[in-house]
Amino acid sequence: MQELEELRKEIADLSRLETEIDELLEMAEIIAEESEEAREMEEKIGGLEKETGKLEFKILLGGEYDRNDVILAIHSGAGGVDAQDWAEMLLRMYLRWAEKNGFRTKIMDEARGSEAGIKSVTLEVNGPYAFGYLKSEAGVHRLVRLSPFNSDNLRQTSFALVEVLPVIEVMKEVVIGVQDLRVDVYRSSGAGGQSVNTTDSAVRVTHIPTGIVVTCQNERSQMQNKEQAIKILKAKLHQKYLAEQESEKQKLRGEYTSAEWGSQIRSYVVHPYKMVKDHRTKHETANAESVLDGDLTGFMEAYLKNMKK
């Protein structure tokens, strides 16, 4: 029903654009070139071009899981406290992108750094084509800046790894047996609140055959955390299956990639100059602040077009 509603909306948007274009063509035949109506029509044409561009963008989203929700995980890499701060900057970037584009987000698990930033965080992103948009973000992200944590204010390079997994409700390829899981419970850690540090509500699920470990502690009850952990585990197992089947294509991230120098997909430079560059598509912009504030459309579109080649 959700997919049906999304398709109906797309058809309605397309029909509305067709109607407005027909109306503008009729207006163009009867109005004078320098009239007020002509200037008004130019403004409407500009708006229609933007809306048409958005619909054309969706043509690129034809992958099997592109419509699915997403589990996105960020892990700080080489760079110490700076890397943990960088991981938190990336979290803010994706939360801002989701907010600007109408996606819902929920943090499922988070490990804070002892001094600043985050060691790792897992969040769920819900909305039409969430995976189609965000799959471009999977990989190592590199930041170059003057360190706010260094007394000498020296230039620092930091790394963070981003995992992007489609939410899979039903898996035909991989069967999870009860005997394959080990479930451990422990007390949640955090700033406080109901059930935090007072009950064993946090859950760690280990898939024994593969050794994949998933934790979740941000829900109120142990049962809710277990459900979320199983959801993440399904996504990771499905990803592993796809990576094994199509390792040469690497459409989804395969084995864990070390988050360090030389393996980045995108670089964010804010000193000595400002530049964000994707090393796969060569798409770049000097407006680093805008990108870090969630303006990722150009990079996502360049990645999808590059995938279609």
N, C-alpha and C positions, 0 to 999 in steps of 0.2 A: 504493500500500500504506500509505503514511503517513496519507493522508486516511481510508482505510478504518479504520485503527486508531483514529484520533481519533473517528470516528463511533461505533465500537463502544464506546469509553469513555463517550461522552455518553449512549448508550442504556443502558449498564450503570448509570451514575449515576442516570439518571431512574428506571429500574426499582427500584433500591435505595431511592430516596426514596419511591416509591409504596408499596413494601412496608412501610417504617417508618411511614409515615402510617397505613396500614391497621391496623398493630399498635397504634399509639397510640389510634386510634379505638375499638378493641376494649377496650383498657385503660380508657379513659375511661368506658365503660359499667358497669364492675364495681368501680371503686375509689371510696372515699369522698373527698369534696371536700377535707377537711383532713388527709388521711393523708400519710405519708411518700412513698408511691407517687405521690401527686398532685404533690408538689413535684418529684420526680424527673422526672415527665412534663413539667412546665413547662420544666425545663432542656433536655430533649430537643426540645421544640417550638421553643425558641429556637435550638438548633443547626440544626434542619431549616429554619427560616426563613432563616438565613444561607446554607445550601447551595442552597435554592430560589432565593434572590436571585441567586446566581452563575449558575445555569442560565438564569434570566430575562434576565440581562445579555447572555448569548450570543445571545439572539433578536435583539438590536440589531446583531449582527455578521453581516450578510447581504450585504455588498458583494462584488463580484466578486473582489477581491484580499485580502479580510479575513483569510483563512486563511494568507496568504503570510508568509514571513520578511521582515525589514525591513533596509534600509540607512538608518541615521540619521546625519546630519551636523550638526555644531554649528560655527557661525562667529561669532567675536567681532565686535561692531560698534562703534558710536560709544561712546567712553568710555575709550580707551587701556588702561593696565594693568588698571584696574578691570574693563573689559569682558572682557579675557582671563581674569581671575580668575573672573568671572561665568560665562564659557563652561565653565571647569573645574568650577564648582559644578553647572552643569546636567548635565555629563557624569556626575558622581558621583550626581546625582539619578536619572538614567535607569539607571545601573548598579545602584543600590540597588533601584529599582522592579523591574528584571529579576530580581535575586536573590530578592526577596521573592515573586515570582510564578512562579518556576520557569522563567524564560527563560535561554537561554545567550547570552553576548555575546563578541564578539571585536573588538578594535580593529584596523582595517585600515590606517589612515593617521593620523598625528598631527603637527602643527606646533606646537612649544612656543613660548611667549612668551619674549623675552630676559630679562625681569625676573621674571615670574610668570605662572601660568595657561597657557592655550593659545590660539593664533590660530585653529586649526581642528582638528577631529577627525572621523573617519569610523569608525563601528562597525557591525557586523552583529549583529542580534538574531534569534535562532532560537527557534521554538516555535509551537505552534498559536495562530492568531489574532494573531500579533505585529503585523501591519499594522493589523488591525481596532482593536486597543487604541491603538497609538501614532499613528495618523493624526491624532488630536486635537491632537498636539503641534506640528504643522507651522506655522511662523510666527515672528514676532519676540517674544521674551520680554524684559521690562523689569524691572530691579532698582533699588530705591531703598534706600540704606543709608548709614551713616557710613563713609567710605572708610578702609580700613586702610593705604592707600598714600599718604595725604595727611598731612603733618606737622601741619596745623591740624585734622585729623579732621573735615573738612567733609562735608556730605551730598552724595552722588554718585549720579547716574543712569547706569546702564549698559545696553547692549543686546546681545543675541545672537540670531542667526538659526538656527532648527532646520529642517532638511530631513528629510522622512520619505518614503522611497521603497519600494514593494514589490519584493521580489526576483522578477524575471521570468526563468524558465529558457528559455522558448521565446517569441519574439516573432513574431507573424504580421503585425503592422502595419508593422514596421520591419525592413528587411534590412540587416545590416552587412556590407559587402564588404571584403575585405582591402585593396583599393586606397583605401578610405575612411579607413584608420587610419595614423597616424604614431606609432611607438613609440620613445621615447627612454629610455635607461637612465642611471643616475647612482648615486653612492654614497649609501647610507642615512645619515641623521643620527640621533643619539640618544645615550643614555647609555653605549652599548657593548654587547658581546655578540658572539656568533658572526655573522660576515659584516657586522656594522655598521661602517661607515667603512673597510672593507678590500676590498670587492668592489663592482662595479657591479650591485647586486641590486635597487635601487629602480627603479620603472618609472613613466613618464609616458606616457599614451595620449591622443592627440588625435584626435577625430572630425572630419575635415577638412570635411565638408559643413556641419556645424552649429557648429564651433568649440568644442565641449564638450571640456574637458580634465579628465582623471582621473589621480590619482597614488596609488600604493600602495607602501609600503616596509617594512611590518611583518612580512612573511613572510621565511623564511630564503633562499629562492632567487628568482632573476629570473623563472623560469617561474611560480612560485606567485604572485608579485606581479602578473604580467601577467594571470593568470587572475582574480585578485580585482579588478583594475582593469577588466577586460572586464565582470565582473558588475555593477560600479557603473555603468559606461557604459550597459549595457543598461537598467538601472533609470532612468537619467537620460533616455535617448532615449524610453523608453516613457512617462515622465512628460511629456515635451515633446509627444509625440503626443497624449496625452489632453488636455493643456492647450489645444492648438490645436483639438481637436475639440469641447471643452466649456468654452471659456474663460469663458463667462458664468456657469457654475456654480462654477468654481474648486474642484472636489472634490479635486484634487491641486494643489500649489503650482505656479504657472506660471512666468513670467519672474522673474528674481532680484529680490527685494524689498529695498530698501535698509534695513539694520538701524539705524534711527534713530528719533527722537521722532515719535510720532503714528501709527505703523503697527503697534503691538504687539497681539498677541492676548491676552496675559496679563501682569499686573503683579504683582510680588513686592515688597512693602514691608516692611522690617524696622526702619525708623526714619522718622518719629517714632512710629509705631504699627506693629503687625504685621497684615498683611492680604495674602492672595493672591486675586486676582480675575481671572476670565476675562471678557474684554470681549465675547465672542460670545454666551455663554450666561448671563452675569451670575452664574454660580455663584462663591461666595467662601467663604473660611474665614479665621479669625484665627490658626489654628495653622500659621504659616509654617514653623516648624522641622520639623513632620511632613511637609509637602509636599516640602521640600528634602531630606528623608530618604527620599523615594520613594513617599509616600502620594498617588497620583494618581488613584485609582479614582473619587472623586467628580467630578473634572473630566472624566475620560474618559466616564463614564456620562452626565453632563449634555450633553456634546458630541454623543454618539450619539443621545440622545433628541431633541436640537434638530435633528439632521439628518433625523430621521424625520418631523418636522412638515410 
